[in-house]
Amino acid sequence: MRTLNFWHLLSLFLLGFPSVSLAAVLAIDYGSDWIKASLMKPGVPFDVLLNKDSKRKIQSSVGWKRDDRLFGGDAFNMASRFPSDSFSSLKILQAAPYDSEIVSYYTSVSTAQVVESVRHTAALKQSDGTEWSVEELIAMQLAYVKSLAESVAGEKVYDVILTVPAYYSQFERDAVADAIEIAGLRTLALINDGSAVAVNYAMTRTFPTPEYHIIYDAGASSIRATLVSFSTDSKTSSTQITVHGVGYDRGVGGTELDKRVREILVDQFVAKHGKDIRKDKRGMAKLWKEAGRVKSILSANTEATSHVESLAFDIDFRSKVTRAQFETACEDLKSRYVQPIIDAMANGKISSDKLVSVILTGGSTRTPMIQAAVKALVGDDKIALNVNADEAAVLGAALYGAGLSRQFKTKDIRLTDILAHDVQASYLAAPAAEGSKTRTITTLIFPAGSKVNSKKTLTFKRKEDFSIHFDYKNPVAPGFPTQLLEVEFFGVAEALGNLTERGATNNVVKATVQLSESGFISVTEAVATGDIKDESLTGKLKGLFGGGSTESLDEETASAGSETPIESDTSSSSSSSSSSASSSSETSPAPSKSAEAKISLKELGTITLNFTSHLPTITPMTVEEKKKARSRLRALDLEEAAKVRKEEARNNLESYLYRLRDLLDDENKDTPFKKCSRPSERQALADTLEETFFWLHDQGDDADTSVLLDKRIALETLERPIQHRYQEIEAFPQALNNSQMWNWSTRLFLTEARQNLTREMEADLPSKWTKEELDGLEKTLKEHETWLNIWVEKQKSVKSYEDPVIETTEMKARAKVLETHLQKLAKRRVPKPRKTSTTSSPSSTSASSTITSETAVPTDRSKEQEEVEQQIPVDGSEQVPLQQQTSHPEDIRDEL
């Protein structure tokens, strides 16, 4: 396997960007403990986003300190002071039914109060009684990441791709999509985290021969194993990543390990002090934080010392935990560490001898007992530590999302992912006879391992309206329902009747079921269809010689993984996989008359049916609920923005007061501030300054932002005249030099232009200017010179503490008038010379030759003049227009 230079490859990734502004793509790896994010945007280095503390990962926490909302580590640390107002590990609760086991588990590791939402899912409650859905709290964190991305991008960011575990059900994926929408983002795609790591692994490698790897992800909330194969097409150089199987354990991960460490610390506290700390929320929150620290130390050391001041009951807690104690407490988990690997290989039907490596990712893979268990299963030589355990998923998701956006030129990586759960369809069979017992037919339509981004067509021989129920064959998690989707079809009898009137036979109902790229299952189309015979001469000949004139009812869809449609009234289905048809860039030929007839017959034999989809159990948020949630978050954002403006106004006022005080208290009398101010002005400033200082310390905390701004404006009004005088004194020399420079340049131009005009008139040649135009420029020059001389003399008598009589802005404006007049004439092109007659006497030819010879030098000089005059500056900051024959050009340039 050949490894390419990473940064060289990234430079190839970002080639070919159009000059127009492109939308950025935000990738987020949302974990139970940490959030990692990456931004793909032209001109922005491809890397992980940093938070406001320049950290590469953000704690997955949101909380409140009284009225102030906090994120990341600040929110997590607040749990020890405000245990009911700090919310972490929210990923565990996504779409979780309130009465499920996972909610009970969450309450055992968190001090937050869990309540039941109106949708019968878990919600959380602040100490002041405010309730938040899990989607709203996660949306707050996503919006926070969005703001970080926008500060880097310098523009709004909308498109996001987010990683999810492969085992996530449609309920949980709906919850993720709702949180993304509430945060003001658009879901570009949801990608399984193991697949994202695979993309990251492949982006700097090529695979001349197919290779099988296990992506082993031990995260906080669970352990996942993804069996993938990598191959590189030698012709197209594209890399194909195929997921063959997944395995997982929702109950084992970093959170469970933290819980075991905390139980050790709790037992030690109870044994040493005889008090039950489990009833103290603050104490348990402090121990949860300490357990995470101790676990990290034990990953590199055989023992760790724990010390928590004022843990509970005014007791300072000290203890020691050894790695042996930790591993003994986790003894019952050892077999579960590697079971996901075994399940992934079994699902993918791959033996361990075909594995090239097991790629470790996720923070918990640093735990020695987990590494030891994996090594014991696959061998030490197959353990791979060649990806960043924390950042591989988010970087892979970013590259995958950039490829989906079609705005970036990335490495050609093609990903084929799979479904982790069995999905079946059930429906009532049509009664065989009136009064007969109704049968329910259940058929597995998407078995575990089905490829995503595929469709299947179900065929029913029904005569009345009916419904289909889509369910998970087994519960996706303890306490989660199996009922997924209910679809009801309308107008079946009427549509079939219309088909019969059209002469159609073998009338059936067909429903197209889609498994999207992000793992969502939905019905996209339903039709009533039948066969209509072609009664034309061509059709009859085809029927006579066996050329079928009707379309098969068992027509498969064109998508990958499609199967033979399910016939009604049967309990089993036959399936045959078909490869995805490759797209062709060639132009299709025009259809023949027979093809047009076939198309029209097909349209005539198809009627679209109406249908409705209903989620019978865990429903996603409705449009109104999401609007309300966004309004709540928007109100929080506005309130916090007002607080930030007030804090900035207060800080700016306070710093301004100290700056003024330093100016007034400076003992040096030669400072610019004192030179440009009168004693009375300084006294007025000092009085107002003292009054404002007293007000700020007494009432500043409760003052409105507008009042704080008014206080500063009052002081700035007193200081502004002094500051203006100093600024004018500083700017005057440059403004004067600029005005004099344009006077000089115009005078030089006029001298040369008049000389050229005289020569051209004598030679009867066209000129660039007229005498009137040059006279007009000279008039503008004299007016400017006269005005400048008069007011500069007046300014000389003005003291430094007096207001200037001539403003630099007016000097620049008047010089600009002269500059514009000069540039208008200087940039004019030389007119073409008059054409001479070709039929002339020898004397006239001689005269013409004489004239041409005499005017050769002025013509060349005009070209040189035009080249020099193009150097006339627009703003007066460069050299002035000088003719080649002007005396002492170097001296003039030096002076200017």
N, C-alpha and C positions, 0 to 999 in steps of 0.2 A: 504494500500500500504506500503510495507516494503522498507526502505531506507538503502542501504549498505554504508559502509565507503568508501569514494571516493578514497583515496590513497591506501587502501587495494585492492580495485578492480583494480586499475591501475597496481598494482604489479602482479595481475593475468593476466591482458591484455598482459603484456610483457614477459610472460613465454614462454619457448620453442623456444628461438632463436637459430638457428644453429650457430656453431662456425665460419662459414665463414662470410665474410663481406656482409652485406645486404644493398641494396639501400635504401636511405632515401625517405620519402614521405613528400612533402611540401604542406600545406594547406593554402590558402589565402582567406580571406574574403575582397573582394575589394568593398569598399563603396564609395559613392560620396564625403564624407568628410574625412573618415579615412580608413586606411588599417590595418588589423590585420592578423598575420601569426603565424603558428605553425608548428613545425618539429617533425615528427615521425621517430626516429632512435634508434636502440639498443644502450644503454649506454648513451643516452641523455635524461635528465628529460623531461617528457611530460608537456609542458607549452607553453605559448605564447612567440614568439620571441621578444627580445628587440632590439630597434634600437641603433644607435651609442651613443645616449644620455641616454640609459637605460630606455627609455619609452616603454610602452606596446602597444602603437598604433602609427601609422605613418600617418601624414597628407597626404591626397591624392593629392599631388601637385608636380609639376616639373617645374623648371624655370631656368633662366640664369641671372647671374650678370656679365654683359659684356661677357667675354669668359668662365666664370666658371659656370658649371651646378650644380644646387642645387636640393635637394630632401627634402620632408617632410616639417617640420615647417620652415626651412630656405627658401625654395622656396615660401611658402605661405606668409611669412612676406615680401618677396621682392616685392610683388604686390604694396605696398605703395610707392616704389621708382622706380620700373620698371613695370608699370601696363600692358604693352604689352608683357612682357617676363615671366610672371608667369601664369601657367595654372593649374586650379583647377576644381573640379566638372566635370571631363571628362567623368564620367560614364553616365551622362545625354546625351552625344553626340554619344554614341556608335551606329554605323550604321544609324544614323539619316540623312535622306535626307536634302540637303541644304535648300530646300524651305519648310521644315516642321515647325510646330508650336514650337516644342521643341527647335529648333535652335534660333528662335526669343526669346523664354523664356531665353535661356542661355545668350544671349547678354544683357538681362535686369539685370542679376545678376553678370555678369563677365565683366571685363575690357579688356579681350583678344579679338583679332581680329579674326573673323571667316570668312573663305573663302571656296570656293567650290573646292572639289577635282576632279580628273579625273574620279572618279567613281560616281560623283554627290552626294557625301556625304559631311558632314561637315569636314573641316580641319582648322588648326590654323596657324597663321602667326606671327613670331617674329618681333621685331622692325627693325631688319636688313634685313628683307625680306625673311628669311628662312621659308619655309613652312613644317609643320609636319602633318601627318595624325593622327587621334585620336588613331589608333592602335599603331602607333610608340610611341606616348607619354605615353600611358598606358604600352607598352612593356618596356619603360625605367624604370617605377616604379616597374614593376614585376622583372626586372633584378636587380634592387637595393635590393629588398627583397630576391632574389636568392643569392646575395652576402652575405647578413646577415646570411642566413641559412647555406651557405657553411663555413662561419667563425666559426659557432657553430659545424657543423657536422665534419669539418676537411677533407672534401672530396667534390667532385662535386655533385650537386643536380640537378636532371633532372625531376622527376615525380612530377606533381602538380595536386591538385584538387582545384577547385575554385568555390566559391558560386556565384549564379546569382539569380535575382528575378524570381519567378515562372512565371510571365507574360512575360518574355523575349521571343521575337519571334526568329525564326531561323536566321533572319538577324543579330540580336544582339548577338546571340550565336556564329555565324560565326565570328563576329568581336572579340569576346573574345578569341576564339580559335586561330585566327590570331595573336593577341597580345601575347598570350602565346608562340606561335612558334617563333615569332620574338625575344622574350626575351631569346631564347635558352632553353626553357622548353618543356616537353611533357605533353599533356593533358591526365591525368589519367581518369578524369571525370569532368563534371559540375554538381553541386548539387544545387537544389533550396534552398535558404537560410532558409526558414521556415522548410524544411525537415532536414537541418543540425542542427537547434536548437532542433528539436524533437529527433534526435540521441543523442545530448548532454544531453537532459532531461532524456532519457531512460537509459543512460549508467551506472547510479548508482541506478536504481530503478527496481523493479519487479512489475508485474501487474497480480495478481491472477484472477481478473475479468477485462473484457475489459473496457477501459476508453476513453472518448472523451474529447479532449482539443482543444482550439484555440491557435495557436501561433500568437500573435499579434506583428508585427514588424513595428514600426514607425521609419523609417530611415530618411536620409537626402533627398533622391530623391523621396520617395514615402512611402505609408503606405500599408502593405500587411497583410492579415489574412489567415492562413492555418489551416483547420480543419483536425485533425489527430486522429486516434485511436491507443491505445497501448494495447497489450495483451501479456501474457507470456504463452508459451506452457509448461505445467507441466511435460511432458515426456522428451522433449529435452532441456528445460530451455532456449529456444531461445525466443527473444522478437520480435514481429511483429509490425512494424509501418506502418500504411496504411493512405495515404492521401486521403480524401474523397471530399474535395472541397477547392477552393482558391477564395479569393476576393482581390481586389487591387484598389488603386487610384494613378495614376502616377503624379497627379498634386498637391498632398498634402504631405508635409514632412518637415523636418528640414530646407531645403533650402528655401521653401516658407515662413516659419516662420521668418527666418533671413531677408528675403526680406521685410516683413511687418515691422519689427523693424527698418530696415534701412530707410524705407519710413517715419517713425515717426521722426527719427533723421534728415532726409533731410528737412522735413517740418519745424521742429524747427529751423534749421539753416537758411532757407530762410526767415522765419518769423522774426527772430532776426536780421539778417544781411542784408537782402534784396538782396542777390546774389544767382544766380542759380548754386548750386554746381554740378548739374547733368552733366554739360559739362566738369567738371574737373575729369579726369580719376584717378589721384592719390588721390584726395579727396574722390571719391566714393570707391576706394579700401580700404582706411583707415576706412571709415564708415562701409564697409562690415565686416571687422575684428572686429570693435567695436560692431556691431550689434550682432555678435555671442557671444561676452563676456556679453553684456547686457542681452541677452536671457537666458544665463546660470544663471546669478544672479537672474533674475525674477522667475526662477524655484524654488528657495528657499526663496526668499524675495518678499515683496510687492512692492518694488521700487528699482531702480538702478540709480546711478549717472554716467553720461558719460562725459569723459574728453579726448579730442584729441588735442594735441599741434600742432599748425601750420597746421590745417586741410586743408585749402585752402585760397588763397588770403592773406596769412600771418595772419590768424585769428586763435586764440586759441578758440576751441569750448568747451562749457560746457552746460550740460542740465541734466534733470531728467526725467526718464521714469517710469511710474507706471505699475503694473501688470494689472490694470483695463484698462489703455490705450491700452496695448498690446492685451488684450482679446477682446476689442471693435474693434480693427483693424482686428481681425481674426474672427469676428462674423459670416461671411458668410461661414466659413469653418467648423463650429461645426458639422453639419449633415454629413459632408464627413469623419469625423474622425472615425465613427463607421460603415459607409456603407460597407467597406470591410468585417467586421464581419458578417453582415447580408447576404451579397452575398455568403460568404464561407459556411454558414449554409444552405442557399437555394440550392446551388450547390451540397452540400453533403446530402441534404434531412435529416437534423438533427435539431431538435428543441432545444431551449436554455435550457429546463429543463433536457436534457440529458448531458449537458456540466458539466464536473467536475470543470474545471477552464479555465481562459483566461490567458495564460502565456505572460507576457510583456517582450519584448526585443527591442533593438534599442534605441539610445540615446534620441530620441524625446519622448519616453514614460515617461521621467522625467518631461515633461511639465505638470503643474497642470490641464490645461483645457482639455488636451487630456485624462488624467487619469479620470477626472470627467465625460467626455462623455462616456467612456467605462464602468465606474461603473454604470452610469445611465441606460445603456442598459442591462447589465448582472447581476448587483448586486455587492455590495462591497465584499460579501463573496466569490465570484468566481475570484477575482483578485489575481493572483499568481506572486510573485516577487522572485521565487526560482531558477532562472538562472541568470548568469551574463549577464546583458543587452548588454555589449560591446563584450564579448568574447565567448558567447555560440555558435554562428554560426561557428566560426573558429575551436573551439575545437571539435564540432560535425563533421565538415567536415574532420578534421584530422583523427578521429577514423573511419569514413566511408571510407576514402581513404586508411587507413591501412588495412582494411578488403578487399578492392578490390585488393590490391597488392599481396595478398596470401603469403606474407613474414612475417606477424605478426599474432600472436595468440591473437585475440581480443574477446570481448564478442560477442556472436552470435546475432547480430541485423539485422533483415531483413526488408528492406525498400521497400515499393511499392508506387511509386509516380505517378502523373497524368499529363496530358497535359492541359494547361489553355485555349487554343483557339480551335475553330472548324476548322478542315481541311477537305476540300472537293476536289474531283477529277472531272474534266470535260473533255469531249472528244466528238468528232463528231461521231454521229451515222452513221452506214453504210447505204447508200441510199437504200430505199425500191425499187426504180425503177430508171432507167436512166432518168436524168433530173428532178428528184423529189427534193424538197426543203430539204436542209441539216438541221438536228436537232442537237442541243448541249445537251448532257445529263450530268447532274451534280448530283453527289452522295456524301453524307457526309460519309467519310470513318473513320475519327478519330474525333468523337465529343469531345467537351470539357469534361474532366473527364476521357478520355481514359487512360489506364495504359501505362506507358512507358515501354521500353524493350519488345515490342510486335510486331507481324507481322500480316499482312493481305494479303490474296491472291485475286487478282482481276482476273476475268475470262471474256474474250472477244471472241465473235464469229465474228472474222474479217478475211478477205481474203487478204487484202492489208496492206502495211505499214501504221502506224497511230501514233498519239501523244496523250499523257495525260498531262493535266495541273493540278497541285496541287496548291490550293489557300486557303488563309484564308477566311472564310465565311464573316467575318467582319474585318475592319481595326484594327490592333493591337494597333495603336496609331494614333492620328491625323497627317495626312501628310505621313504616312507610306503606301506603296503599299500592295495590297492583293495577288498579284501574287507571288507564292513561288518557284515553280519548274516546268520545262517543260521537259518531257521525250519522246524521239522519238524512235520507234522500227523499226528495219530494217529486211529485208529478210523474211517477214511473208509469202508471196505467195510461195516462193521456199520451205520453211520449211513445209508448209501444203501440197504441192505437193509431197514431199518426204514421208510424213506420209501416204498419200493416196496410193502411190506405195507400201508401206509396208503392206497395208491392214488395216490401222487404220480407225476407224470411230469416229464420234462425235468430230472432230478435233476443238480445241480451242486454244487461246493464254492465258497464265497465267502469271501475273506479281506479284511479291512479294514486298510489301511495308513495310518498317521497321520504327518503331518509336523507336529510340535508347534510351539508359538509360540516355543520356545527353539531350534528347529532340530534336534530329535531325531527319528529315524525309527524306528518300531516297528509291529508288528502288534498290533492291539488286540482283534480278534475274528475267529473263523473258524466258519463254519456250513456244514452240508449242507442244501440247500434244494431244493424242487421244487414243482410246481403240483398242487394238489388241486382237482378240479372240484366246483362247487356243485351237488349233486343235488336241491336244493329246487326247487319250482315256479318261484320267482322266478329262480333260476339257470338253469333250462332255458329260460325265456322269453328271458333275456338271450342265451343261446347261440343260440337260434333266430333272433333278430333282430340277431345280430352283436355283442351286448354281451359283450365278452370276460370270461370268468369266471376267467381265470388271470392271475398277475402276471408281468410281463415280466422276463426274465433280465437285461436290460440296464438295470435300475433304477439310477439314479445316486444317490450319497449327497447329503445335504442341505447339506454344507459347501461353502464357496466353492472354486472351482477343481477340482471333481470332474470326472472324465472317464468316458467309456464304459468299462465293465469289460473287461479283457483276456480274450479267449476263449483257451482252451488250444489247443495245437498250431498256433499261428500266431506268426510272427516280427515282426509289425507290429501296431500298435494305432492306432485312430482316437480322437481326443480332441475333445471339445466343452466349452468352458468354460461354467459356469453361475454366475450371480451369487448371492451369499449372500442367503438369504431373510431378510427383516427380521422381527424378533420383534414379536409383537402383544401388547398388554396386555389385550385384550378376552378375556372368558371364552368358551371354546369351548362350542358347544351340545352337549347330551347326544347320544351316538351313537344312530343308529337301529338297528332290529333287523337290517337288512341289513348295516350297518357292523359290528355285533357278530359277525355270522356270518362276515364277511370276516376280522375279527381272529382269530377262533378257527381259521379255515381256514389263515391265515398261520402261526399258532403251531403248528398241527398239521403243516404242511409245512416246518418248520425244526427242525434238531437241532444243538445246539452241539457243536463239535469241540474236542478238547484239542490243544494245541500247545506247543512249547518253543522258546525263543529262545536262540541261542548266538552268541557273538562269537568268530570263528575266529582273529583276528590280535591286534590290540592290545586287550587286555581291560581294562575298568575294574577298580578295586580291589574285591575281594569284601567281603562284610559283615564277615567275620572280620578281614580285613586293615585295614579302616577302624576296627574296634574296637581293634585292637592299636595303630594309629597314634594314635588318640585317647588311649589309655592312656599312650603315650610322651609325648605333649604334656602330658597332665594331670600326669604325674610331674615334668616340667620346671617346670610352673607352680607346683606345690606346693613344689618345691625352691627356686625363686626367691622365692616368698612367704615361706618360712622365712628366707631370706637378708635379705629386706627387713625382716621383724620383728626380726631380730637387729641389723641396722644401726640401725633406729629405737630399739631398746632401748639400744644403746650410745650413740647420739647424745643421747638423752633423759637418760641417766645422766650423761653428761659435762656437758651444759648445766646439769643440776640441781646438780652439784658446784660449778660456778663460781658459780651463784646463791647457794648457801649460803655459799660463801667470801666473797662480797661482803657478805652480811648480817653475818657474824662479824667481818670486818675493818673495817667502817665505824667511823670514829673518833667519829662523832656518837652520844652516849649517849641522845639523845631520840628515837631511831627507834622505831617501833612494835614491831619485833622485840626490841629490848633492853628496852623498857619491860615487855613481856609475858613475859619470860624471866628465870630465875634464873641466877646465875653458874655454878652446878653444871651446869645444863642446857646452857649454851653451851660449857662445857668438854668435856662428853661428846660434843656434836656435833662440836667441833673435832677431838677425837681420832679419832672414827670417820671424819670427812671426810679427814683426812690418810692414814689407813690405806687408804681406798677409792681415793684418788688414786694411791697407789703401786701398788695391785693393778691398777687399770685400765691404767696405762702398761706394766705388766710382763706381765699375763696377759689383758688385756681382749680382744685380737684373737682369742684361741683359746677364749674362754669361751662357754658355751652361753647361749642367750637367757634361760633360767630363772635362771641364776646372775646375769646382769646385772640382771634384775628384782628378785631377792632383795637385791642390794646396795642398790638404790634404796629398797626397802621398809624396810630396816633404818634408813636415814637418815630416811625419812619418819616412822617410828615415834617417833623422837626429836624431830622438829620438830613433829609434829601437835599436841601439847598447847599449844605456844606459839602456833601458828597459830589454834587453836580459841579461845584466850583473846582474841586480837585480833579475830576474827570476831564473838565474842559481844559485845565492847565496842561494835563498830560497829553490830550489829543490835539491841542493847537499846533504844535510844531509840524506834525505829520500832515495835518489838513492844509497848513500854509505851504508846505513843500509841494503838496499835490497840486494846489492852485497855481503856484509859480511854474511848476513843471509844464502844465498845459499851456500857460502863457508862452513859455519858451518854445514848446513844440509847435504851437500855432504860428509863431513868428517865423520860425525856420521854414515851415511849410509854405507860408505865403511868399517868402523870398524866392524859393525855388519854383513855386508854381507860376509866379509872375514872369520869371525869366523864361520858363518853358513856353508860356502863353505867347510871349513876344516872338520867340523863334518860330513857333508853329504858325503864327499869323503871317510872318514874313515869307515862310515857305508855302503858304496857302495849304496847310494841312489841318485836319480836324483836331480840336483840342478837347481835353477831358473837362475843362471848366470854361466858364465865361467870365468876362471881366466883372460883371455884376455880382456873380456868385462869390468871387474872391473879395470884392468890396464888402459884401454882406458879412463874410467871415471876419474881415478886419474890423468892421464895426462892432461885432460881438466881442472880439478880443479887446478892443479899446474900452468898451463899457465894463468888461470884467476887470481889466487892469485898474481903471479909475476907481471902481467900487472897492477893490481889494486894498489899494494904497490908502484910501481915506479911512476905512474901518480898522485896518491894522495899526495905523497911527493912533487912533482913539483907544485901541485895546492896550497899547503900551503904557498908558497912564492909569490903568485899572489896577487896584491893589488885589492881593491874593484873597482877602476876606470879602471882596466885593463881587457882585454878580458880573459876569462878562458882558460886554456890550455887543460882541459878535459871537454867534454860536457856530461851532464847528459843523453842525448839520447844515446850516445855511451856506457855509463856505463850500461844503461838498456838493450841495445842490447847484450852486452857481457854476462851479467848475464842471459839473456834469453837463450843463447846457453848452458850454464851450466845447467840451469833449465830443458831444453828440454832433454838433455842427461841423467840427473838424473831421470826424470819422466819416460823415456822410460824403464829403468831398474826396477824402483820401482813398476811400475804397472804390471809387468809381473807376470803371474800366476804360482803357484807351479805345476810342472809336476807330473803326476800320477806315483806312485811307481810301480816297476816291479812286475809282478805276479810270485809267487813261485810255484814249482811243488807240486801237491797233493800226488803223490806216491813217498815216500822217506823213508829211513831207520829211526829207532828211533833216531840215532845220528843226522841225518840231520834235523829231526823234532825238536829236542831239540835245535839245532843250530839256526834253523829258528825262534823258539820261543824266543831265546835269542836276536837275531837281532831285532825282532819286539819290544821286551820290551825295548831295548836300544834306538830305534829310535822313541819311542812314544813321548818323550819330544820334540825333534826337530820338529816332525810333528806338535804338538800343537803350538810350538813356531812359526812355519811358518805361521799358521793361524793367530795368534796374530799379527805377523809381517805384514801380508798382510792387516789386518784391519787397523793397524796404518799407514802403508805406503799409504793407500788410502786417508789419510788426507793431503798428500803433496799438497800444494796450487799450482795453475796455475800461479797466478800473484805475489806470494810472500807476500800477505797481511794477510794470516792466519798462524797458527802454523806450524812449520817445522816437518818433519817426525822423530819421536822418537821411539826407541824400548822400550818395557816394562822394560828390564833389564838395560837400560842406566842409569848411575848414575846421580842423582840430576835432574830429568826431570822438576820439578817445577821451579828450578832456571833457567834452559835453557829457558823455556817458558816465564818467567818473563822478562828475558833479551831481548828476541826477541819481 
